Amino acid sequence: MDRTTQSRRRQRTWPTLLVVMAHALAGGAQAQEPIAGKWEGAIEILGQTLDIIVAFDRVDTAVSAKIDIPQQNAFGLPLTAVRVDPPVVHFELPAGPGLAVFDGRQDGERIDGSFTQAGVSGTFWLGRAGAEPAPSEATPAGEPLPYLEEEVRFANGEVTLAGTLSLPEGGGPHPAVVMITGSGPQNRDEELFGFKPFRIIADHLTRHGIAVLRYDDRGVGGSSGNVGTATSDDFARDALAGVGLLRERADIDESAIGLIGHSEGAIVAAMAAARSSDVRFIVMLAGTAVTGEEILYAQGELILRANGATEQEIADQRAMQEHIFTAIRTDAGWDEVERRLDAQIRASFDRLPPDQRRNISDVDQYVAMAVQQQIVSARSPWFRFFIEYDPSSALEQVQVPVLALFGERDLQVPPSVNETPMREALRRAGNSDVTLRIIPGVNHLFLPSETGNPSEYATMKKEFAPAFLEAVTAWIGERRGGSP
């Protein structure tokens, strides 16, 4: 789900993705055309997608670059043999399975090209991040923000979280929220393809009198720890540590501190509210109310169908998921899972066009690598917790006001699967202040969307539906006894 999620980011479906885990040394080359800055895109290979972020840096005539691969929890990997000779762009990544080579051509704000690693070939594309200004960049250059931003740090045991606290004008005390990202490693802005949803929400709320704390996930940005070995339970304690930081401040109203969580972050918000009376309200954005197993069945079918998959392909995906989830619950049958994954990946290989099959020099090596990657992901602590945890167990204990917003066209957390179970769980809690609302025409990110397909995320206009921000701000204001 997204940290999901977030995003193709953040989908927890079961594609076979090429592993690009690596260590490398920085490289340099000649640059004759502006390329410095962040570019976001994806590798497309064997019908699958792996998101990438490449940051180019130019000093005089030398160009260096680093790559992030969020789905593999890999950040800041230095690229080698970086060469920019307009329109040609070339860079390489020494990796475990073999050297990954990128050869592309730049056309304005877009780079397209070929990707090759370990005898396997595909394509990649990159778009300049922030090429289309988002609402978060609405303040003209040089014009100061009408509020304060303060860098803060707080601890949950041995883990230190780094974040930004936005404070409205005036001495306060102000109502405040702690923001909780979706699944996967994410920064404090929950950034995806140049879109910074948490920064936009924080800007909007702070301008309306609500302080906002947003922070980097474990192991991301300025935060310590490792998001890959943690679970939603750990993230709930991280969020409550953020609440503790706010409660210590004289400029924050400790009686008006709430949580805003997106996707998995909404699950975490409910868990935290059920544990601590310090949380006075929660806002759940695209939150779930059924187990992760049920979510992934629904998500997998909807996204495959949106991508034109056949009924047989959808059935095969469901069967594969069932075998994996059974092995996770019982910790048995992993040999059979590996056998089925092997057969599924080989069948996918056999369906490739001849020219693509020829690009794979060692099929056995490729299949073994792909199978192992999926097994490691499936046996992670996070995934085991996610598929087994039932969010209704926490929702049934939430006594504080709840706003739950869903996207009508969300294929990752479909409202048809979650709205009624969430309403019923909160009713069992005896909670009388519950607002559930479906925002028309928007996807999992609350962006206007025709289909809701995550494949649209990279190219769609990065602007929230107006009803979304207005709903959050007005609801928080009403719970504090007035409009912010």
KOLTIGU-855456 format. One record per residue (C-alpha): x, y, z; residue in one letter; chain; residue number from 1. Coordinates in steps of 0.1 Angstrom, whole numbers, padded with zeros to 4 digits. Layout:
<rs>
R       X       Y       Z   kolti   drenvo   domi
R       X       Y       Z       a        A    NUM
...
</rs>
This chain:
<rs>
R       X       Y       Z   kolti   drenvo   domi
R    0000    0000    0000       m        A      1
R    0014    0020   -0006       d        A      2
R    0048    0036    0021       r        A      3
R    0011    0021   -0003       t        A      4
R    0028    0026   -0012       t        A      5
R    0027    0036   -0018       q        A      6
R    0023    0044   -0058       s        A      7
R    0033    0018   -0082       r        A      8
R    0053    0029   -0050       r        A      9
R    0039    0015   -0029       r        A     10
R    0019   -0015   -0044       q        A     11
R    0024   -0048   -0025       r        A     12
R    0015   -0070   -0054       t        A     13
R    0036   -0098   -0067       w        A     14
R    0054   -0089   -0100       p        A     15
R    0088   -0104   -0108       t        A     16
R    0112   -0075   -0105       l        A     17
R    0148   -0074   -0115       l        A     18
R    0170   -0071   -0085       v        A     19
R    0193   -0040   -0086       v        A     20
R    0209   -0042   -0051       m        A     21
R    0243   -0026   -0055       a        A     22
R    0274   -0008   -0042       h        A     23
R    0294    0015   -0065       a        A     24
R    0319    0044   -0069       l        A     25
R    0310    0078   -0082       a        A     26
R    0318    0086   -0118       g        A     27
R    0320    0118   -0139       g        A     28
R    0318    0130   -0175       a        A     29
R    0313    0160   -0197       q        A     30
R    0280    0179   -0196       a        A     31
R    0270    0203   -0224       q        A     32
R    0233    0207   -0215       e        A     33
R    0215    0213   -0182       p        A     34
R    0207    0180   -0166       i        A     35
R    0214    0187   -0129       a        A     36
R    0186    0178   -0105       g        A     37
R    0163    0150   -0097       k        A     38
R    0147    0128   -0123       w        A     39
R    0120    0102   -0115       e        A     40
R    0108    0073   -0136       g        A     41
R    0110    0035   -0139       a        A     42
R    0127    0005   -0154       i        A     43
R    0103   -0016   -0176       e        A     44
R    0114   -0052   -0181       i        A     45
R    0096   -0084   -0190       l        A     46
R    0063   -0066   -0185       g        A     47
R    0072   -0055   -0149       q        A     48
R    0081   -0021   -0134       t        A     49
R    0107   -0010   -0109       l        A     50
R    0106    0027   -0098       d        A     51
R    0138    0047   -0099       i        A     52
R    0149    0082   -0089       i        A     53
R    0182    0095   -0104       v        A     54
R    0198    0127   -0091       a        A     55
R    0224    0143   -0114       f        A     56
R    0249    0168   -0100       d        A     57
R    0272    0189   -0122       r        A     58
R    0303    0207   -0110       v        A     59
R    0320    0226   -0138       d        A     60
R    0321    0201   -0166       t        A     61
R    0319    0169   -0145       a        A     62
R    0286    0151   -0139       v        A     63
R    0280    0126   -0111       s        A     64
R    0248    0108   -0103       a        A     65
R    0231    0087   -0076       k        A     66
R    0201    0064   -0079       i        A     67
R    0173    0055   -0054       d        A     68
R    0153    0023   -0058       i        A     69
R    0126    0027   -0032       p        A     70
R    0110   -0008   -0037       q        A     71
R    0143   -0023   -0027       q        A     72
R    0150    0001    0002       n        A     73
R    0181    0013   -0017       a        A     74
R    0189    0050   -0015       f        A     75
R    0218    0072   -0027       g        A     76
R    0236    0044   -0047       l        A     77
R    0265    0061   -0067       p        A     78
R    0264    0056   -0104       l        A     79
R    0295    0051   -0125       t        A     80
R    0305    0060   -0161       a        A     81
R    0281    0089   -0161       v        A     82
R    0282    0105   -0195       r        A     83
R    0261    0133   -0208       v        A     84
R    0267    0142   -0245       d        A     85
R    0235    0158   -0257       p        A     86
R    0212    0142   -0264       p        A     87
R    0229    0110   -0252       v        A     88
R    0228    0101   -0215       v        A     89
R    0247    0070   -0202       h        A     90
R    0253    0057   -0167       f        A     91
R    0260    0024   -0150       e        A     92
R    0253    0007   -0117       l        A     93
R    0276   -0022   -0105       p        A     94
R    0252   -0046   -0089       a        A     95
R    0250   -0081   -0074       g        A     96
R    0235   -0098   -0104       p        A     97
R    0258   -0079   -0128       g        A     98
R    0265   -0045   -0142       l        A     99
R    0233   -0025   -0149       a        A    100
R    0237   -0003   -0180       v        A    101
R    0215    0026   -0189       f        A    102
R    0217    0042   -0224       d        A    103
R    0192    0069   -0230       g        A    104
R    0184    0101   -0250       r        A    105
R    0172    0133   -0235       q        A    106
R    0144    0152   -0251       d        A    107
R    0136    0183   -0230       g        A    108
R    0122    0171   -0196       e        A    109
R    0122    0134   -0206       r        A    110
R    0149    0107   -0209       i        A    111
R    0141    0074   -0226       d        A    112
R    0164    0045   -0233       g        A    113
R    0175    0009   -0229       s        A    114
R    0184   -0010   -0197       f        A    115
R    0205   -0041   -0196       t        A    116
R    0216   -0063   -0167       q        A    117
R    0228   -0099   -0164       a        A    118
R    0219   -0106   -0200       g        A    119
R    0183   -0092   -0195       v        A    120
R    0172   -0062   -0215       s        A    121
R    0144   -0037   -0211       g        A    122
R    0137    0000   -0212       t        A    123
R    0138    0029   -0188       f        A    124
R    0124    0064   -0187       w        A    125
R    0130    0094   -0165       l        A    126
R    0111    0127   -0162       g        A    127
R    0124    0158   -0145       r        A    128
R    0110    0159   -0110       a        A    129
R    0089    0190   -0103       g        A    130
R    0087    0200   -0140       a        A    131
R    0050    0208   -0134       e        A    132
R    0048    0229   -0103       p        A    133
R    0026    0215   -0075       a        A    134
R    0005    0235   -0051       p        A    135
R    0032    0230   -0025       s        A    136
R    0054    0253   -0046       e        A    137
R    0027    0281   -0048       a        A    138
R    0047    0306   -0028       t        A    139
R    0067    0327   -0052       p        A    140
R    0105    0324   -0051       a        A    141
R    0120    0346   -0025       g        A    142
R    0086    0352   -0007       e        A    143
R    0088    0340    0029       p        A    144
R    0062    0314    0041       l        A    145
R    0035    0329    0063       p        A    146
R    0044    0305    0091       y        A    147
R    0075    0290    0107       l        A    148
R    0092    0257    0099       e        A    149
R    0115    0241    0125       e        A    150
R    0137    0210    0121       e        A    151
R    0131    0186    0150       v        A    152
R    0143    0152    0162       r        A    153
R    0126    0128    0185       f        A    154
R    0132    0092    0196       a        A    155
R    0114    0059    0199       n        A    156
R    0138    0038    0219       g        A    157
R    0170    0035    0199       e        A    158
R    0154    0049    0167       v        A    159
R    0157    0087    0161       t        A    160
R    0132    0103    0138       l        A    161
R    0140    0135    0120       a        A    162
R    0112    0158    0108       g        A    163
R    0098    0193    0101       t        A    164
R    0074    0210    0124       l        A    165
R    0053    0237    0107       s        A    166
R    0039    0263    0132       l        A    167
R    0012    0289    0124       p        A    168
R    0017    0326    0131       e        A    169
R    0011    0336    0167       g        A    170
R    0022    0322    0199       g        A    171
R   -0004    0295    0202       g        A    172
R   -0011    0271    0217       p        A    173
R   -0021    0256    0184       h        A    174
R   -0039    0224    0175       p        A    175
R   -0015    0200    0158       a        A    176
R   -0013    0168    0138       v        A    177
R    0013    0142    0133       v        A    178
R    0014    0128    0098       m        A    179
R    0021    0091    0091       i        A    180
R    0032    0078    0057       t        A    181
R    0020    0048    0038       g        A    182
R    0039    0015    0032       s        A    183
R    0075    0014    0021       g        A    184
R    0104    0037    0029       p        A    185
R    0093    0073    0024       q        A    186
R    0105    0108    0033       n        A    187
R    0086    0133    0054       r        A    188
R    0069    0147    0023       d        A    189
R    0057    0112    0012       e        A    190
R    0073    0121   -0021       e        A    191
R    0064    0103   -0053       l        A    192
R    0072    0113   -0089       f        A    193
R    0078    0149   -0079       g        A    194
R    0045    0150   -0060       f        A    195
R    0048    0159   -0023       k        A    196
R    0014    0152   -0008       p        A    197
R    0024    0156    0029       f        A    198
R    0042    0189    0022       r        A    199
R    0010    0202    0004       i        A    200
R   -0012    0191    0033       i        A    201
R    0011    0205    0059       a        A    202
R    0012    0238    0040       d        A    203
R   -0026    0240    0038       h        A    204
R   -0032    0231    0074       l        A    205
R   -0006    0254    0088       t        A    206
R   -0020    0283    0068       r        A    207
R   -0053    0276    0085       h        A    208
R   -0039    0276    0121       g        A    209
R   -0030    0239    0126       i        A    210
R    0006    0229    0134       a        A    211
R    0019    0199    0115       v        A    212
R    0047    0174    0123       l        A    213
R    0059    0153    0094       r        A    214
R    0090    0131    0096       y        A    215
R    0112    0108    0076       d        A    216
R    0105    0070    0079       d        A    217
R    0131    0048    0096       r        A    218
R    0163    0047    0076       g        A    219
R    0152    0075    0053       v        A    220
R    0166    0110    0052       g        A    221
R    0177    0121    0086       g        A    222
R    0160    0092    0105       s        A    223
R    0179    0062    0119       s        A    224
R    0167    0026    0120       g        A    225
R    0156    0002    0092       n        A    226
R    0120    0003    0079       v        A    227
R    0126   -0031    0063       g        A    228
R    0128   -0049    0096       t        A    229
R    0099   -0030    0113       a        A    230
R    0061   -0035    0113       t        A    231
R    0030   -0013    0116       s        A    232
R    0033   -0019    0154       d        A    233
R    0067   -0002    0154       d        A    234
R    0054    0027    0133       f        A    235
R    0026    0033    0158       a        A    236
R    0051    0037    0185       r        A    237
R    0071    0061    0162       d        A    238
R    0039    0082    0158       a        A    239
R    0032    0083    0195       l        A    240
R    0068    0095    0201       a        A    241
R    0060    0124    0177       g        A    242
R    0029    0131    0198       v        A    243
R    0051    0131    0229       g        A    244
R    0073    0157    0213       l        A    245
R    0044    0180    0206       l        A    246
R    0030    0176    0241       r        A    247
R    0062    0190    0256       e        A    248
R    0059    0223    0237       r        A    249
R    0042    0254    0251       a        A    250
R    0031    0265    0216       d        A    251
R    0011    0233    0211       i        A    252
R   -0024    0227    0226       d        A    253
R   -0019    0192    0241       e        A    254
R   -0057    0188    0243       s        A    255
R   -0059    0191    0204       a        A    256
R   -0032    0168    0190       i        A    257
R   -0043    0143    0163       g        A    258
R   -0029    0120    0137       l        A    259
R   -0033    0120    0099       i        A    260
R   -0023    0087    0082       g        A    261
R   -0023    0077    0046       h        A    262
R   -0029    0041    0034       s        A    263
R   -0008    0019    0059       e        A    264
R   -0004    0052    0079       g        A    265
R   -0041    0052    0085       a        A    266
R   -0039    0017    0100       i        A    267
R   -0010    0030    0122       v        A    268
R   -0031    0061    0132       a        A    269
R   -0059    0038    0145       a        A    270
R   -0035    0016    0164       m        A    271
R   -0019    0046    0181       a        A    272
R   -0052    0062    0190       a        A    273
R   -0064    0029    0205       a        A    274
R   -0033    0028    0227       r        A    275
R   -0030    0064    0240       s        A    276
R   -0054    0090    0253       s        A    277
R   -0029    0117    0242       d        A    278
R   -0043    0112    0206       v        A    279
R   -0075    0134    0204       r        A    280
R   -0086    0127    0169       f        A    281
R   -0076    0108    0137       i        A    282
R   -0079    0114    0100       v        A    283
R   -0076    0082    0079       m        A    284
R   -0068    0088    0043       l        A    285
R   -0074    0057    0021       a        A    286
R   -0073    0035    0052       g        A    287
R   -0081   -0002    0054       t        A    288
R   -0105   -0020    0077       a        A    289
R   -0098   -0056    0066       v        A    290
R   -0067   -0078    0066       t        A    291
R   -0038   -0071    0043       g        A    292
R   -0045   -0105    0027       e        A    293
R   -0080   -0093    0017       e        A    294
R   -0066   -0060    0005       i        A    295
R   -0040   -0076   -0017       l        A    296
R   -0065   -0100   -0033       y        A    297
R   -0087   -0070   -0042       a        A    298
R   -0058   -0048   -0052       q        A    299
R   -0042   -0074   -0074       g        A    300
R   -0074   -0082   -0093       e        A    301
R   -0083   -0045   -0098       l        A    302
R   -0049   -0034   -0110       i        A    303
R   -0044   -0064   -0133       l        A    304
R   -0079   -0059   -0148       r        A    305
R   -0071   -0022   -0153       a        A    306
R   -0039   -0032   -0172       n        A    307
R   -0058   -0055   -0195       g        A    308
R   -0050   -0089   -0180       a        A    309
R   -0070   -0119   -0190       t        A    310
R   -0093   -0138   -0166       e        A    311
R   -0068   -0166   -0166       q        A    312
R   -0039   -0143   -0156       e        A    313
R   -0061   -0128   -0128       i        A    314
R   -0069   -0163   -0116       a        A    315
R   -0032   -0174   -0117       d        A    316
R   -0022   -0143   -0097       q        A    317
R   -0049   -0151   -0070       r        A    318
R   -0037   -0187   -0068       a        A    319
R   -0001   -0177   -0064       m        A    320
R   -0011   -0152   -0036       q        A    321
R   -0030   -0179   -0018       e        A    322
R   -0001   -0202   -0018       h        A    323
R    0023   -0175   -0005       i        A    324
R   -0001   -0163    0022       f        A    325
R   -0007   -0199    0034       t        A    326
R    0031   -0204    0037       a        A    327
R    0035   -0172    0056       i        A    328
R    0008   -0181    0081       r        A    329
R    0020   -0217    0086       t        A    330
R    0057   -0212    0079       d        A    331
R    0054   -0244    0059       a        A    332
R    0052   -0252    0022       g        A    333
R    0079   -0228    0010       w        A    334
R    0094   -0255   -0013       d        A    335
R    0061   -0256   -0030       e        A    336
R    0059   -0218   -0032       v        A    337
R    0093   -0217   -0048       e        A    338
R    0083   -0244   -0073       r        A    339
R    0052   -0226   -0083       r        A    340
R    0070   -0193   -0086       l        A    341
R    0097   -0209   -0107       d        A    342
R    0070   -0223   -0130       a        A    343
R    0051   -0190   -0132       q        A    344
R    0082   -0170   -0141       i        A    345
R    0093   -0196   -0167       r        A    346
R    0058   -0195   -0183       a        A    347
R    0061   -0157   -0184       s        A    348
R    0094   -0161   -0201       f        A    349
R    0080   -0185   -0227       d        A    350
R    0053   -0159   -0237       r        A    351
R    0079   -0132   -0244       l        A    352
R    0086   -0123   -0280       p        A    353
R    0116   -0141   -0295       p        A    354
R    0138   -0109   -0295       d        A    355
R    0132   -0104   -0258       q        A    356
R    0139   -0141   -0250       r        A    357
R    0172   -0138   -0268       r        A    358
R    0183   -0110   -0245       n        A    359
R    0183   -0134   -0215       i        A    360
R    0215   -0153   -0218       s        A    361
R    0210   -0175   -0187       d        A    362
R    0174   -0183   -0181       v        A    363
R    0180   -0205   -0150       d        A    364
R    0200   -0177   -0133       q        A    365
R    0174   -0152   -0141       y        A    366
R    0145   -0173   -0128       v        A    367
R    0164   -0183   -0096       a        A    368
R    0172   -0146   -0089       m        A    369
R    0136   -0136   -0094       a        A    370
R    0122   -0164   -0072       v        A    371
R    0146   -0156   -0044       q        A    372
R    0137   -0119   -0044       q        A    373
R    0100   -0127   -0040       q        A    374
R    0106   -0153   -0012       i        A    375
R    0127   -0127    0007       v        A    376
R    0100   -0101    0004       s        A    377
R    0073   -0126    0015       a        A    378
R    0092   -0137    0046       r        A    379
R    0099   -0102    0059       s        A    380
R    0085   -0092    0093       p        A    381
R    0066   -0064    0077       w        A    382
R    0048   -0085    0052       f        A    383
R    0039   -0112    0077       r        A    384
R    0024   -0086    0100       f        A    385
R    0006   -0068    0072       f        A    386
R   -0013   -0098    0057       i        A    387
R   -0023   -0112    0091       e        A    388
R   -0033   -0079    0110       y        A    389
R   -0070   -0070    0111       d        A    390
R   -0073   -0032    0115       p        A    391
R   -0108   -0036    0128       s        A    392
R   -0093   -0048    0161       s        A    393
R   -0079   -0013    0167       a        A    394
R   -0109    0005    0152       l        A    395
R   -0132   -0012    0177       e        A    396
R   -0112    0006    0205       q        A    397
R   -0110    0041    0190       v        A    398
R   -0131    0065    0210       q        A    399
R   -0119    0098    0196       v        A    400
R   -0134    0116    0166       p        A    401
R   -0126    0099    0132       v        A    402
R   -0126    0113    0097       l        A    403
R   -0121    0086    0071       a        A    404
R   -0117    0097    0034       l        A    405
R   -0116    0073    0005       f        A    406
R   -0109    0079   -0032       g        A    407
R   -0138    0068   -0054       e        A    408
R   -0113    0053   -0080       r        A    409
R   -0087    0040   -0056       d        A    410
R   -0076    0006   -0069       l        A    411
R   -0050    0000   -0041       q        A    412
R   -0074    0005   -0012       v        A    413
R   -0108    0002   -0028       p        A    414
R   -0136    0018   -0008       p        A    415
R   -0160   -0010   -0018       s        A    416
R   -0139   -0034    0003       v        A    417
R   -0132   -0011    0033       n        A    418
R   -0159    0015    0039       e        A    419
R   -0186   -0008    0054       t        A    420
R   -0162   -0028    0076       p        A    421
R   -0147    0004    0089       m        A    422
R   -0181    0019    0097       r        A    423
R   -0192   -0013    0115       e        A    424
R   -0159   -0015    0135       a        A    425
R   -0163    0021    0147       l        A    426
R   -0200    0014    0155       r        A    427
R   -0189   -0015    0177       r        A    428
R   -0165    0009    0195       a        A    429
R   -0195    0030    0204       g        A    430
R   -0179    0060    0187       n        A    431
R   -0205    0086    0180       s        A    432
R   -0182    0111    0161       d        A    433
R   -0174    0093    0129       v        A    434
R   -0174    0109    0094       t        A    435
R   -0168    0086    0064       l        A    436
R   -0167    0101    0030       r        A    437
R   -0158    0090   -0006       i        A    438
R   -0142    0118   -0027       i        A    439
R   -0156    0115   -0062       p        A    440
R   -0133    0109   -0092       g        A    441
R   -0100    0106   -0073       v        A    442
R   -0074    0078   -0069       n        A    443
R   -0053    0065   -0040       h        A    444
R   -0034    0098   -0038       l        A    445
R   -0066    0119   -0039       f        A    446
R   -0057    0132   -0074       l        A    447
R   -0084    0135   -0100       p        A    448
R   -0081    0103   -0122       s        A    449
R   -0099    0087   -0150       e        A    450
R   -0091    0051   -0141       t        A    451
R   -0074    0051   -0107       g        A    452
R   -0046    0029   -0122       n        A    453
R   -0013    0035   -0105       p        A    454
R    0004    0035   -0139       s        A    455
R   -0010    0071   -0142       e        A    456
R    0009    0084   -0112       y        A    457
R    0040    0095   -0130       a        A    458
R    0023    0117   -0157       t        A    459
R   -0009    0130   -0141       m        A    460
R   -0013    0165   -0129       k        A    461
R   -0001    0168   -0093       k        A    462
R   -0030    0187   -0078       e        A    463
R   -0054    0175   -0051       f        A    464
R   -0091    0176   -0057       a        A    465
R   -0103    0208   -0040       p        A    466
R   -0129    0188   -0019       a        A    467
R   -0101    0168   -0003       f        A    468
R   -0081    0196    0014       l        A    469
R   -0113    0214    0023       e        A    470
R   -0128    0184    0039       a        A    471
R   -0097    0178    0062       v        A    472
R   -0093    0214    0073       t        A    473
R   -0130    0220    0080       a        A    474
R   -0134    0188    0099       w        A    475
R   -0104    0195    0122       i        A    476
R   -0116    0231    0128       g        A    477
R   -0151    0219    0138       e        A    478
R   -0137    0195    0164       r        A    479
R   -0118    0223    0180       r        A    480
R   -0148    0245    0183       g        A    481
R   -0144    0267    0152       g        A    482
R   -0130    0270    0117       s        A    483
R   -0092    0274    0116       p        A    484
</rs>
